[in-house]
């Protein structure tokens, strides 16, 4: 007597099909761990979905699920970058930086910045001083100067650019783009 698929409990169907699915997974996957993961994902998906009523051969249906999951994994792996271990061939991949040499901007002092601010347009210098030295927020500066908040940001940005130009000339630093 043949028992219809719908009448058999899902756990029995999965237990019966598991050895055959394990063999298929072993043939598809390169490692035992990958095969085990593929089998587990197949059983998990079948448990979540349940066996549709129109399925006559549950083992073939489960094999189709496994095959589709395997294809999805292969496609996903193709989209991932290839990871190469670093070895002797990659010795020039990282260049060492001489940490004993001080960066050019390290020579600039607070006094240099204050002196350079005197050479800026007072409109921009004032906004810079309020923000950098007095730690005022954009809103506070806008309220004090009776300007829009966005204007504070614009003036501060322009002040920084001008300040950089003055310091580069004054300290003989190279301009960094």
C-alpha positions as CSV (number, residue, x, y, z in Angstrom):
1,X,0.0,0.0,0.0
2,X,1.4,3.4,-1.0
3,X,0.9,6.2,1.6
4,X,0.3,9.6,-0.1
5,X,2.9,12.2,0.7
6,X,0.4,14.6,2.4
7,X,-0.5,11.8,4.8
8,X,3.1,11.2,5.9
9,X,4.6,13.5,8.6
10,X,7.2,16.0,7.3
11,X,9.8,14.7,9.8
12,X,9.4,11.1,8.3
13,X,9.8,12.4,4.7
14,X,12.9,14.4,5.7
15,X,14.5,11.5,7.6
16,X,13.9,9.1,4.7
17,X,15.4,11.5,2.2
18,X,18.4,12.7,4.3
19,X,20.9,10.0,3.3
20,X,20.3,10.5,-0.4
21,X,20.5,14.3,0.0
22,X,23.8,14.0,2.0
23,X,25.3,12.0,-1.0
24,X,24.2,14.7,-3.4
25,X,25.6,17.5,-1.2
26,X,28.9,15.6,-0.9
27,X,29.2,15.4,-4.7
28,X,28.3,19.1,-5.2
29,X,30.5,20.7,-2.5
30,X,34.3,20.8,-2.2
31,X,34.4,20.3,1.6
32,X,32.5,18.3,4.1
33,X,31.6,21.4,6.0
34,X,30.1,23.0,2.9
35,X,28.1,19.8,2.2
36,X,26.8,19.7,5.7
37,X,25.8,23.4,5.5
38,X,24.0,22.8,2.2
39,X,22.1,19.8,3.6
40,X,21.1,21.7,6.7
41,X,19.9,24.7,4.6
42,X,17.9,22.4,2.3
43,X,16.2,20.7,5.3
44,X,15.6,24.1,6.9
45,X,13.9,25.5,3.8
46,X,11.8,22.4,3.3
47,X,10.7,22.6,7.0
48,X,9.8,26.3,6.6
49,X,7.9,25.8,3.3
50,X,6.3,22.4,4.0
51,X,5.8,19.9,1.2
52,X,3.4,21.2,-1.4
53,X,0.3,19.1,-2.0
54,X,1.1,18.5,-5.6
55,X,4.6,16.9,-5.0
56,X,4.6,13.2,-5.8
57,X,8.3,12.6,-5.2
58,X,9.5,14.4,-2.1
59,X,13.1,13.3,-2.5
60,X,13.3,14.8,-6.0
61,X,11.6,18.0,-4.7
62,X,14.2,18.2,-1.9
63,X,17.0,17.5,-4.4
64,X,15.7,20.4,-6.5
65,X,15.8,22.7,-3.5
66,X,19.3,21.6,-2.8
67,X,20.4,22.2,-6.3
68,X,18.9,25.7,-6.4
69,X,20.6,26.6,-3.1
70,X,23.9,25.3,-4.4
71,X,23.5,27.5,-7.6
72,X,22.7,30.5,-5.4
73,X,25.8,29.9,-3.4
74,X,28.0,29.6,-6.5
75,X,26.6,32.9,-7.9
76,X,27.1,34.6,-4.5
77,X,30.7,33.4,-4.4
78,X,31.4,34.8,-7.8
79,X,30.4,38.2,-6.7
80,X,32.7,38.1,-3.7
81,X,36.3,39.4,-4.1
82,X,39.1,36.8,-4.2
83,X,41.1,36.9,-1.0
84,X,44.8,36.4,-1.3
85,X,47.0,35.6,1.7
86,X,49.9,38.0,2.1
87,X,53.2,36.3,1.7
88,X,56.7,36.9,0.3
89,X,55.3,37.9,-3.0
90,X,53.4,40.9,-1.5
91,X,56.3,42.5,0.3
92,X,55.9,45.7,-1.6
93,X,52.2,46.0,-1.0
94,X,52.6,48.1,2.1
95,X,55.2,50.9,2.1
96,X,56.6,51.8,5.5
97,X,56.3,55.4,6.7
98,X,59.2,57.0,8.5
99,X,57.6,57.8,11.8
100,X,60.6,59.8,13.0
101,X,60.0,62.5,10.4
102,X,57.5,65.1,11.6
103,X,54.7,66.1,9.1
104,X,55.1,69.6,7.6
105,X,51.9,70.8,9.3
106,X,53.3,69.7,12.7
107,X,55.5,72.8,12.7
108,X,52.5,75.1,12.8
109,X,51.8,76.5,16.2
110,X,48.7,78.0,17.7
111,X,50.4,81.4,17.5
112,X,51.0,80.8,13.8
113,X,47.3,80.3,13.3
114,X,46.4,83.3,15.4
115,X,48.8,85.5,13.4
116,X,47.6,84.1,10.1
117,X,44.0,84.9,11.1
118,X,45.0,88.6,11.3
119,X,45.7,88.5,7.6
120,X,42.2,87.2,6.7
121,X,39.1,89.3,6.0
122,X,37.6,90.2,9.4
123,X,34.2,88.7,8.4
124,X,35.7,85.3,8.0
125,X,38.3,85.5,10.8
126,X,35.7,86.4,13.4
127,X,33.6,83.4,12.5
128,X,36.7,81.1,12.7
129,X,37.8,82.5,16.1
130,X,34.3,82.1,17.6
131,X,34.1,78.5,16.4
132,X,37.6,77.3,16.8
133,X,38.8,79.2,19.9
134,X,35.6,79.9,21.8
135,X,34.0,76.6,20.8
136,X,30.7,78.3,19.8
137,X,28.1,76.3,17.9
138,X,26.9,77.4,14.5
139,X,23.6,78.5,16.1
140,X,25.3,80.6,18.7
141,X,27.5,82.3,16.1
142,X,24.5,82.9,13.9
143,X,22.7,84.6,16.8
144,X,25.6,86.7,17.8
145,X,26.3,88.0,14.2
146,X,22.7,88.0,13.2
147,X,23.2,85.8,10.2
148,X,21.8,82.5,9.0
149,X,23.3,79.3,10.3
150,X,24.2,78.2,6.7
151,X,26.1,81.4,6.3
152,X,28.2,80.5,9.4
153,X,29.1,77.2,7.7
154,X,30.0,79.0,4.5
155,X,32.1,81.6,6.2
156,X,33.9,79.0,8.3
157,X,34.7,76.9,5.3
158,X,36.1,79.9,3.4
159,X,38.1,81.0,6.4
160,X,39.7,77.5,6.6
161,X,40.7,77.7,3.0
162,X,42.1,81.2,3.3
163,X,43.9,80.2,6.5
164,X,45.5,77.3,4.8
165,X,46.8,79.4,2.0
166,X,48.3,81.9,4.4
167,X,50.0,79.2,6.5
168,X,51.3,77.5,3.4
169,X,53.0,80.7,2.2
170,X,54.1,81.7,5.7
171,X,55.6,78.4,6.8
172,X,56.8,77.3,3.4
173,X,54.7,74.2,3.4
174,X,53.8,72.3,0.3
175,X,50.2,72.6,-0.8
176,X,48.3,69.4,-0.5
177,X,45.3,69.0,-2.9
